[in-house]
Amino acid sequence: MLNVKILGPGCANCKKLEAVAREAASAAGVQAEFEKVSDMKQIMRYDLLSTPGLVINDTLVSSGRIPTMAEVQKWLCA
């Protein structure tokens, strides 16, 4: 099972990113555990320049934007 983290303070973009990531995982048939990370100390461990951030299995794959569902699926299935 993949571990997916949404990094950010809980803003509208963070929620949209989580929705896109959940939808991408579901559409790809990938089992994933989702976690919201809003603690700035934890967020800074990922060298994030701007939120929202998307982390898959402890690797930062996206920051500062909302990727497309196709992009997220590609990362989940890599």
SULNORBEL-V544866 format. One line per field, one symbol per residue. ss: DSSP state (A for helix, B for strand, O for the rest). phi: phi as a letter, one per 40 degrees, with the letter a starting at -180 (. if undefined). burial: + if it has 24 or more other C-alpha atoms within 12 Angstrom, else -. Layout:
# SULNORBEL-V544866
ss: ???
phi: ???
burial: ???
This chain:
# SULNORBEL-V544866
ss: OBBBBBBOOOOAAAAAAAAAAAAAAAAAOOOBBBBBBOOAAAAAOOOOOOOOBBBBOOBBBBBOOOOOAAAAAAAAAO
phi: .cbbbbbichccccccccccccccccccgccabbbcbbccccccccfccaccbbbbfgbcbaagabcccccccccccc
burial: ---+++++----++++++-++++++----+-+-++++-----+--+-+--++++++---++++-+++----++-++--
